[in-house]
Amino acid sequence: MLYVQQSLGPDEELIHVGRFHWMYTFSAMMSIFWGFFFCIAILVGALYLQRFTGFHFWSSEMPYDASGLERLRALNPYLKFFAFLMFVMGLYRFAHMMVIKATTEIAITNNRLVYKTGLLARYVGEISIDRIEGVNLLQGILGRLLNYGRVMIRGMGVGELVLPPIEDPVAFRKAIEKARST
């Protein structure tokens, strides 16, 4: 919350801070799981495909009584690289989502709504509270059950600002209404 606190005006006070829901972190962790799952599925699938169809994914003929580890070591390097790439893509998605979570600030003050994101380059979206035309809540079934959702804010002359999944979006919407009334 460093940027928002630094940019507060002399008579401006913080009303509400939007936070990412734990489901965002969970889905980031699931990216690692799915990357690992697809990595193992490719390797094990290649071994089973060879065993049941006779199609070889390795350059040299392996003896039939070779162990699974020997067969895995003898797999085509491109296939092993592709499996490794699946795992790396899962790690990359996890890191990307965590950087977004760590560098995003969402806050409502008595004068404006502030949405800041970015690690090296900074993107700051600020909408004056009196220029907010409408607030829409985007919440699916799972969002209703676990109390998270996205908030879409329409501002006059600004367009739409869609916030990432935050916890308790109804309280965030109420905080906007509270800031409008003061």
C-alpha positions in Angstrom: 0.0 0.0 0.0 3.0 2.2 -0.5 1.9 4.2 -3.5 -1.6 5.0 -2.2 -0.2 6.2 1.1 2.4 8.4 -0.6 -0.2 9.9 -3.0 -2.7 10.9 -0.4 -3.7 14.6 -0.4 -3.6 16.8 2.7 -7.2 16.3 3.6 -7.7 12.9 2.0 -8.3 9.8 4.1 -8.3 6.1 3.2 -11.8 4.6 3.3 -11.3 1.0 2.0 -8.5 -1.1 0.7 -9.2 -3.9 -1.8 -7.3 -7.1 -1.3 -6.9 -10.2 -3.5 -8.9 -13.2 -2.5 -7.2 -16.4 -1.4 -8.6 -18.1 -4.5 -6.2 -16.0 -6.6 -3.2 -17.5 -4.7 -4.7 -20.9 -4.9 -5.2 -20.8 -8.7 -1.6 -19.6 -8.9 -0.4 -22.6 -7.0 -2.6 -24.8 -9.1 -0.5 -23.6 -12.1 2.5 -25.3 -10.6 0.5 -28.5 -10.0 -0.8 -28.6 -13.6 2.6 -27.9 -15.0 4.0 -30.8 -13.0 1.1 -33.0 -13.9 1.5 -32.4 -17.7 5.2 -33.0 -17.4 4.8 -36.4 -15.7 1.9 -37.2 -18.1 4.0 -36.7 -21.1 6.9 -38.8 -19.8 4.7 -41.6 -18.5 2.5 -41.5 -21.6 5.5 -41.9 -23.8 6.7 -44.9 -21.8 3.2 -46.6 -21.9 2.8 -45.8 -25.6 6.0 -47.6 -26.3 5.1 -50.5 -24.2 1.7 -51.1 -25.7 2.1 -50.0 -29.3 5.8 -50.6 -29.9 6.4 -47.0 -31.0 9.8 -45.8 -29.8 10.4 -42.3 -28.5 14.2 -42.9 -28.2 16.9 -43.1 -30.7 18.4 -46.5 -30.0 16.6 -49.8 -29.4 16.2 -50.6 -25.7 16.2 -54.2 -24.5 12.7 -55.3 -23.5 13.8 -56.0 -19.9 15.2 -52.5 -19.3 14.0 -50.8 -16.2 11.6 -47.8 -16.3 14.4 -45.4 -15.3 16.6 -46.6 -18.1 13.7 -46.2 -20.5 13.1 -42.7 -19.2 16.8 -41.7 -19.6 16.8 -43.0 -23.2 13.7 -41.0 -24.2 14.1 -38.5 -27.1 15.7 -35.3 -25.8 13.0 -33.2 -27.6 10.3 -35.1 -25.7 12.1 -34.5 -22.4 12.5 -30.9 -23.2 8.8 -30.5 -24.1 7.9 -32.2 -20.7 10.3 -29.8 -18.9 8.8 -26.9 -20.8 5.3 -27.8 -19.5 6.7 -27.6 -15.9 8.5 -24.3 -16.6 5.3 -22.8 -18.0 3.4 -23.7 -14.8 6.2 -22.0 -12.8 6.1 -19.0 -15.0 2.4 -18.6 -14.6 2.7 -18.9 -10.8 5.4 -16.2 -10.7 3.5 -13.9 -13.0 0.3 -14.1 -10.9 2.3 -13.6 -7.7 4.1 -10.5 -9.1 0.7 -9.1 -10.1 -0.6 -9.7 -6.6 2.4 -8.2 -4.9 2.5 -5.1 -7.1 -1.2 -4.2 -7.3 -2.8 -1.7 -5.0 -6.6 -1.0 -4.9 -7.9 1.7 -2.6 -10.8 4.1 -2.1 -10.3 7.4 -0.5 -12.8 10.1 0.2 -11.9 11.8 -3.1 -10.9 9.1 -5.6 -10.5 5.4 -6.5 -6.9 4.4 -7.0 -5.8 1.3 -9.0 -2.1 0.9 -9.3 -0.3 -2.1 -10.9 3.1 -2.8 -12.3 6.6 -3.9 -11.2 9.0 -2.0 -13.4 6.6 0.2 -15.3 3.7 1.6 -13.3 0.1 1.9 -14.4 -2.1 4.0 -12.2 -5.8 4.4 -12.8 -7.5 7.0 -10.7 -11.1 8.0 -11.0 -12.5 10.9 -9.0 -15.4 9.6 -6.8 -17.8 12.3 -8.2 -16.9 11.1 -11.8 -18.0 7.5 -11.2 -21.0 6.8 -13.3 -21.7 3.2 -12.2 -20.4 0.2 -10.4 -21.0 -3.4 -11.6 -20.3 -6.5 -9.7 -19.0 -9.6 -11.6 -19.5 -12.6 -9.4 -20.0 -16.2 -10.5 -21.4 -19.1 -8.5 -18.0 -19.9 -6.9 -17.5 -16.2 -6.2 -20.8 -16.0 -4.4 -20.0 -19.1 -2.3 -16.5 -18.0 -1.4 -17.2 -14.2 -1.3 -14.9 -12.9 -4.1 -15.5 -11.2 -7.4 -14.5 -8.5 -9.9 -15.7 -5.0 -9.8 -16.2 -3.0 -13.0 -16.3 0.7 -12.5 -17.6 3.1 -15.3 -16.4 6.6 -15.1 -17.5 9.7 -17.1 -15.1 10.2 -19.9 -12.8 7.5 -18.5 -14.3 4.3 -19.8 -14.4 1.1 -17.8 -12.0 -0.1 -15.2 -12.2 -3.8 -14.3 -10.5 -4.7 -11.1 -8.9 -8.1 -10.5 -10.7 -10.7 -8.2 -11.0 -9.1 -4.8 -12.3 -10.4 -1.5 -15.7 -9.1 -0.4 -16.6 -7.1 -3.5 -19.9 -6.0 -2.0 -18.1 -4.2 0.8 -15.9 -2.6 -1.8 -19.0 -1.3 -3.7 -20.5 -0.1 -0.4 -17.2 1.8 0.3 -17.6 3.5 -3.1 -21.1 4.6 -2.2 -19.9 5.8 1.2 -17.2 7.9 -0.4 -19.8 9.3 -2.8 -22.1 10.3 0.0 -19.4 12.2 2.0 
